[in-house]
Amino acid sequence: MKRRMLVIGIGAGNPEYITVQAINALNRASVLFIPNKGDDKSDLHRLRRDICERFIEGSDYRLVDFDVPERSKAGAYSADVADWRAAVQSTYERLLSDEIGEDEIGAFLVWGDPSLYDGTMGILDAIRSSGKFDLEFDVIPGISSVSALAARHKVALNRIGEPLTITTGRQVSKRLPDTGGNVVVMLDTRDAFASVTEDMDIHWGAYVGTEDEILIAGRLSEVRDEISRRIAEARDEKGWVMDTYLLSRGEDGDID
Ligand SMILES: C[S@@+](CC[C@H](N)C(=O)[O-])C[C@H]1O[C@@H](n2cnc3c(N)ncnc32)[C@H](O)[C@@H]1O
């Protein structure tokens, strides 16, 4: 079965993060797939729908909601992730087979940028390799939460001539990467910054770019309790938090 897809980065929060290329891609798509990640995250579902309504001209398109399988946390991390990816792959295969035709173009609206902690391209590659579909897809980059965080704090990510490491809360809670440069932490469900012993600067942001945005910056030793408190409050209020932060060793970054 021949299928054509677009993987469109929609930016990480503010509808105005969407690029002209993404708007053009939205307007090329006949079927737009909108993920449901449970009641707690209905804000994100609504934002994707709002983007379609705001930026697509005319009404010659369909929005198709689909439920994203939940990842089990019962087993070993890598086994749970593999099971979850297989479940998402079969969901995508069902969408490709049942919801779009050969002469249509389908689109996934990916939060932020599709290259950063997002499995959409990998899963489409796996589907293509499986030979079940003659699948072609194009990718439109988006403004990631990392770019949005840096812009909102008006700070460069790297120090002069040094590397920048982007990693997860899971990794940082084990130990801070020893790559030497600054560190951006994403997907932190365990307040990993609280266990960092080196006294670094932190630029932290939750729900960056949205109307719920919270930004805090300072020496880790001075602001870590406040960040933990704001995370706990936000979790109580909304049920979920999406936050990203930059840990840096003082000096501002620059070009190299
Ligand atoms: C599955 S990853 C997706 C990242 C996305 N592809 C990107 O380009 O930003 C989800 C993580 O991205 C970060 N994130 C996404 N949107 C964010 C936002 N608006 N504010 C703060 N962090 C955000 C959080 O660390 C969250 O746990």
The ligand as an SDF file (V2000), in Angstrom:
LIG
                    3D

 27 29  0  0  0  0  0  0  0  0999 V2000
    8.8560   13.6370   24.7430 C   0  0  0  0  0  0  0  0  0  0  0  0
    9.8510   15.0490   24.9470 S   0  0  0  0  0  0  0  0  0  0  0  0
    9.4640   15.9230   23.4970 C   0  0  0  0  0  0  0  0  0  0  0  0
   10.4290   17.0420   23.2020 C   0  0  0  0  0  0  0  0  0  0  0  0
   10.0320   17.8340   21.9630 C   0  0  0  0  0  0  0  0  0  0  0  0
   10.1550   17.0400   20.7680 N   0  0  0  0  0  0  0  0  0  0  0  0
   10.8490   19.0970   21.8170 C   0  0  0  0  0  0  0  0  0  0  0  0
   11.3470   19.3600   20.7090 O   0  0  0  0  0  0  0  0  0  0  0  0
   10.9330   19.8740   22.7650 O   0  0  0  0  0  0  0  0  0  0  0  0
    8.9490   15.8690   26.2010 C   0  0  0  0  0  0  0  0  0  0  0  0
    9.8550   16.7360   27.0800 C   0  0  0  0  0  0  0  0  0  0  0  0
   10.1320   17.9350   26.3900 O   0  0  0  0  0  0  0  0  0  0  0  0
   10.2210   18.9950   27.3110 C   0  0  0  0  0  0  0  0  0  0  0  0
    9.1980   19.9970   26.9480 N   0  0  0  0  0  0  0  0  0  0  0  0
    8.3780   19.9510   25.8860 C   0  0  0  0  0  0  0  0  0  0  0  0
    7.6500   21.0540   25.7980 N   0  0  0  0  0  0  0  0  0  0  0  0
    8.0260   21.8370   26.8280 C   0  0  0  0  0  0  0  0  0  0  0  0
    7.6420   23.1250   27.2590 C   0  0  0  0  0  0  0  0  0  0  0  0
    6.7250   23.8450   26.5980 N   0  0  0  0  0  0  0  0  0  0  0  0
    8.2320   23.6390   28.3710 N   0  0  0  0  0  0  0  0  0  0  0  0
    9.1790   22.9450   29.0310 C   0  0  0  0  0  0  0  0  0  0  0  0
    9.5910   21.7240   28.6600 N   0  0  0  0  0  0  0  0  0  0  0  0
    9.0160   21.1760   27.5740 C   0  0  0  0  0  0  0  0  0  0  0  0
   10.0240   18.4130   28.6960 C   0  0  0  0  0  0  0  0  0  0  0  0
   11.2950   18.0940   29.2210 O   0  0  0  0  0  0  0  0  0  0  0  0
    9.2240   17.1780   28.3840 C   0  0  0  0  0  0  0  0  0  0  0  0
    9.3800   16.2110   29.4020 O   0  0  0  0  0  0  0  0  0  0  0  0
  1  2  1  0
  2  3  1  0
  2 10  1  0
  3  4  1  0
  4  5  1  0
  5  6  1  0
  5  7  1  0
  7  8  2  0
  7  9  1  0
 10 11  1  0
 11 12  1  0
 11 26  1  0
 12 13  1  0
 13 14  1  0
 13 24  1  0
 14 15  1  0
 14 23  1  0
 15 16  2  0
 16 17  1  0
 17 18  1  0
 17 23  2  0
 18 19  1  0
 18 20  2  0
 20 21  1  0
 21 22  2  0
 22 23  1  0
 24 25  1  0
 24 26  1  0
 26 27  1  0
M  CHG  2   2   1   9  -1
M  END
$$$$
